[in-house]
Amino acid sequence: MAFKDDLKRSLGAPLFDVELHDTTSGDNDYKYIERRVLRRINEFIPYQVILVKTDIPVNASGNLDLSDDNIFAVTNAYLVGRKQQMTAEAAIAWTTLYSQANIINTLWPSNMPATDYALYKNELHNMRKTYNSDFNWKYDTTVSKLYLQNVPSWATGVGVEAYRFIDSLDDVDDRYLYYDIALDYAEGLAMQMIGRKFSKYKHDGLELPGSDYISQGLERITKAEEDMHNQAPWPGGLSS
C-alpha cells in the first residue's frame, strides 16, 4: 500500500483522489496505473537484488534452481561460508615464501633486497591463485538455473547478484534508486486520467482544467521515460 499512498499524496489527496476509482475487488484505476508502471520499469530498470542461496550442490558441480526467485539475469556469483582451508598447493607455496623470507629474518618487503621482494610478490601471486579454487558459474535463462562448477567443500552458500522483475510496487523499498521515477510515471498517468474526467464537466460556461492536467501528465510521463532510458542497464530496454 505504500506506493499507492505515496501516489495519492503526490496528487493532493483527498482533493483529486476521488476522481480515481479504488474498489476492493476487480479492476480499478490504481491497478491499471500500477500495471502500466510495472511494464515500463521492468523493461528498463528492473530491481537489482543480492540473494544468498544455501541449498548449494553437495558435489563439486551442480545447479541452483532460481525459477521461484523471478530472476532473469545474473551479473555475478560468489562463494560464502567458513574460512577457506589451505590446499596442499597453497601450503607448498606458503612454505616456499616463508623459508625465503626467513633467510633475511623478516616478512616485511621494505627490508628485502629487490630480487627477494620480486620473488616474494611472485610467490604470493601464485599462492593466491592456488589458494582460491577455480569456481565457475553460468546462468541459463531458458531454464532459470545457475550452473556451478568446482564448489569447494568449505562453501556453505552462494551469493547471487541478479536482476529481478518487480511483481508489485509495494514490494519495492522507497530507497530504491528508481522509486521516484516509477512514482513520477504513475503521477503522469494519474493526471491524464483525472484530466480526461475533468474534461467532461461543464457548468454555466465553467470548464475544469482537464486539458491542463492531460498535457502536464504527458510531460511527466515523457520525463520519466527519458530518465528510464538514461539510467537503464540495457540501452533500449530488454526488448531491444
C-alpha positions in Angstrom: 0.0 0.0 0.0 3.0 2.3 0.4 3.3 3.1 -3.3 -0.5 3.9 -3.7 -0.4 6.1 -0.6 2.6 8.0 -2.0 0.8 8.4 -5.3 -2.3 9.8 -3.5 -0.3 12.3 -1.5 1.6 13.4 -4.6 -1.8 14.1 -6.3 -3.0 16.2 -3.5 -5.3 13.6 -1.8 -8.0 13.7 -0.9 -8.9 16.5 -3.3 -8.1 14.6 -6.5 -8.2 11.1 -5.1 -12.0 11.0 -5.6 -11.5 11.1 -9.3 -9.7 7.8 -9.3 -11.7 4.6 -8.7 -10.4 2.4 -5.9 -12.6 -0.7 -5.5 -11.8 -3.6 -3.2 -12.3 -6.2 -6.0 -11.9 -6.3 -9.7 -10.0 -3.7 -11.8 -9.6 -0.1 -10.8 -7.7 3.0 -11.8 -4.8 2.3 -9.3 -4.3 -1.2 -10.5 -4.3 0.0 -14.1 -1.7 2.6 -13.3 0.5 0.0 -11.4 0.4 -2.4 -14.4 1.5 0.3 -16.7 4.3 1.4 -14.4 5.5 -2.2 -13.8 5.6 -2.9 -17.5 7.9 0.1 -18.2 10.1 -0.3 -15.1 10.7 -4.0 -15.6 11.7 -3.3 -19.2 14.2 -0.6 -18.5 15.3 -0.6 -14.8 14.3 -3.9 -13.1 15.1 -4.5 -9.4 18.6 -5.4 -8.6 18.9 -7.9 -5.7 21.6 -9.9 -3.9 20.5 -13.4 -2.8 22.4 -15.9 -0.7 21.4 -19.5 -1.6 22.4 -22.1 1.0 21.0 -25.1 -1.0 24.2 -25.5 -3.0 25.0 -28.9 -4.6 26.8 -31.3 -2.3 29.1 -32.4 -5.0 31.8 -30.3 -6.8 29.4 -29.3 -9.6 25.6 -28.9 -9.9 23.0 -26.3 -10.4 20.7 -24.0 -8.4 17.1 -23.5 -9.4 16.2 -19.8 -9.4 12.8 -20.0 -11.1 11.0 -19.2 -7.9 13.1 -16.0 -7.4 11.8 -14.4 -10.6 15.4 -13.8 -11.8 16.1 -13.0 -15.4 19.7 -12.0 -15.4 22.7 -12.9 -13.1 25.6 -10.5 -13.1 27.8 -12.2 -10.5 28.0 -15.3 -8.3 30.5 -15.8 -5.4 31.1 -18.3 -2.6 30.2 -17.7 1.0 30.9 -19.8 4.0 33.5 -20.7 6.6 37.1 -19.6 6.3 38.7 -21.3 3.4 41.0 -24.2 4.2 44.5 -24.0 2.7 45.1 -26.5 0.0 48.2 -28.7 -0.3 49.4 -26.5 -3.3 48.9 -23.4 -1.2 50.7 -24.9 1.7 53.7 -25.6 -0.5 53.6 -22.0 -1.9 53.4 -20.6 1.6 56.3 -22.8 2.9 58.4 -21.6 0.0 57.6 -18.0 0.6 58.2 -18.3 4.4 61.5 -20.0 4.0 62.8 -17.4 1.6 61.6 -14.6 3.7 63.1 -16.2 6.8 66.5 -16.0 5.3 66.6 -12.3 6.0 64.6 -12.9 9.2 61.7 -10.7 8.2 58.4 -10.8 6.2 58.4 -7.0 5.6 59.1 -6.1 2.0 60.8 -2.8 3.0 63.7 -4.8 4.4 64.1 -7.1 1.5 66.5 -6.8 -1.4 64.8 -6.0 -4.7 65.3 -9.6 -6.0 63.9 -11.1 -2.9 60.9 -8.7 -2.9 60.2 -9.6 -6.6 60.3 -13.3 -5.7 58.0 -12.6 -2.7 55.4 -11.0 -4.9 55.6 -13.8 -7.4 55.1 -16.5 -4.8 52.3 -14.5 -3.2 50.6 -14.3 -6.6 51.0 -18.0 -7.2 49.7 -18.7 -3.7 46.6 -16.6 -4.2 45.9 -18.5 -7.4 46.1 -21.9 -5.8 44.5 -20.7 -2.5 41.3 -19.8 -4.4 39.7 -22.7 -6.2 38.6 -22.2 -9.8 35.0 -21.7 -9.0 32.9 -21.1 -12.1 29.3 -20.3 -12.8 26.9 -19.8 -15.7 23.2 -18.8 -15.7 20.9 -20.3 -18.2 17.9 -18.0 -18.7 15.9 -20.7 -20.6 15.6 -22.9 -17.6 16.3 -20.3 -14.8 19.2 -22.3 -13.4 22.6 -21.3 -12.1 25.2 -23.9 -13.0 28.1 -24.2 -10.7 31.5 -25.8 -11.1 34.2 -26.6 -8.6 32.3 -25.7 -5.5 34.8 -26.2 -2.6 33.9 -28.3 0.5 34.2 -25.3 2.8 31.4 -23.3 1.0 28.1 -23.1 2.8 26.3 -20.9 0.3 26.5 -19.0 -3.0 25.9 -15.3 -3.2 24.0 -14.2 -6.3 23.9 -10.7 -7.7 21.0 -10.6 -10.1 18.1 -8.6 -11.7 14.6 -9.5 -10.8 11.3 -8.5 -12.3 9.1 -6.4 -9.9 5.8 -8.1 -9.1 4.3 -5.3 -7.1 5.5 -1.7 -6.5 4.6 -2.2 -2.8 7.5 -4.7 -2.7 9.9 -2.0 -3.7 11.6 0.0 -0.9 11.2 3.7 -1.4 15.0 3.9 -1.0 15.3 2.0 -4.3 17.2 4.2 -6.8 14.4 4.2 -9.4 11.4 4.5 -7.0 11.0 8.2 -7.7 11.0 7.6 -11.5 8.2 5.0 -11.0 6.3 7.4 -8.9 6.7 10.2 -11.5 5.5 7.9 -14.2 2.5 6.9 -12.2 1.7 10.6 -11.4 1.7 11.4 -15.1 -0.7 8.5 -15.9 -3.0 9.5 -13.0 -3.0 13.2 -14.1 -4.1 12.2 -17.6 -6.9 10.1 -16.2 -8.1 12.9 -13.9 -7.8 15.4 -16.8 -10.0 13.2 -19.1 -12.6 13.1 -16.3 -12.4 16.8 -15.7 -12.9 17.5 -19.4 -16.4 16.0 -19.1 -17.6 18.6 -16.6 -19.1 21.9 -17.7 -21.4 24.1 -15.8 -22.7 27.5 -17.0 -19.6 28.1 -19.1 -17.2 27.0 -16.3 -14.8 24.3 -17.6 -12.5 22.4 -15.3 -8.8 22.4 -16.3 -8.9 18.9 -17.9 -6.7 19.8 -20.8 -4.0 21.2 -18.5 -3.9 18.0 -16.5 -3.6 15.9 -19.7 -0.7 18.0 -21.0 1.1 18.1 -17.6 0.6 14.4 -17.2 2.1 13.8 -20.7 5.1 16.0 -19.8 5.7 14.0 -16.6 5.4 10.7 -18.4 7.8 11.8 -21.1 10.4 13.0 -18.5 10.1 9.7 -16.5 10.6 7.7 -19.7 13.7 9.7 -20.6 15.1 9.0 -17.1 14.4 5.3 -17.6 16.3 5.3 -20.9 19.2 7.3 -19.4 19.6 5.0 -16.4 18.7 1.7 -17.9 21.4 -1.1 -17.6 20.4 -2.2 -21.1 20.3 0.6 -23.7 16.9 0.5 -25.4 15.4 -1.8 -22.8 15.1 -5.5 -22.7 13.0 -5.5 -25.9 15.9 -4.3 -28.0 
